[in-house]
Amino acid sequence: MFGFAKQKTGSEAINEAIGEFEDIAARIESGVADNKGRIYDNKIAIVNLEADNVALETAASRGESVAAKLRSLVS
């Protein structure tokens, strides 16, 4: 009437340990994939920001030029 737990065999212990390592490896691979995805997204964001900066610089240069010309007309 006592419920004694069955002791694991060597093969069961080995398979359990291997399963745990496979789970850890899968979690690491998932983390790597997440990081690579974020790197890709960041590169796209960088390209978009650089393009935005070019447009901003162009507008700022034009604004400076027009403002300088207007000031010279006034003086």
N, C-alpha and C positions, 0 to 999 in steps of 0.2 A: 503494500500500500504506500510505500515511499516512492516518490517520483525522482529517481536519480537521473541526472542529465547524462545522455550518451556522450562519451568522450569522442572528440573528432579523431578521425584517422589522419595519418600523415598526408595522404593525398588531399583530403578535405582541407586541411590547414594550408597546404601549398596553393590549392586552387582559390581559397579565400584570399590569401595574401596577394596572389597574382591579380585577382579581381579588383582588390583595393588599389594596386599600382596602376592598373588599366584605367580605373576611375580617375585617379590623380592625373595621369597622362592626358586623358580626355578633357579634363578641366583646364589643364595648362594649354592644350591646343585651342580650346575655345577662347581663352584669354588672349592668346597670340592672334587669332583671327579677329577678335574685337579690336585689338590695337592696330592691326594692319588696316582694318576698315576705317578707323579714325584717322590714321595717317593719310589714307587716300582722300578722305573728306577734307582734311586740313589742307592738303595740296591744292585741291579744287578751290577752297576758300582763299588761299594765298593768291592763286592766279586771278580770281575775281577781284580781290582787293587791289592787286597791282594794276589791273585794267582800270578800276575805279580811280586809283591814284593818278594815272595818266590823264584821265578825263578831268580830274580836279586841278591838276597842274596846268593843263591847257587853258581851262577857264580862268584860273588865277592869273596866269601870265597875260591873257587877253585883258582881264580886268585891270591889272597894273598898267598895261600899255594905254588903255583908254583913259584911265584916271590921270595918268601923267600928261597925256595930250590935252585933256580938258583943263588941267591946272595951267598948262602953258598958254592956252587961249585966254584964260582969265587974267593972267599976270601981264 
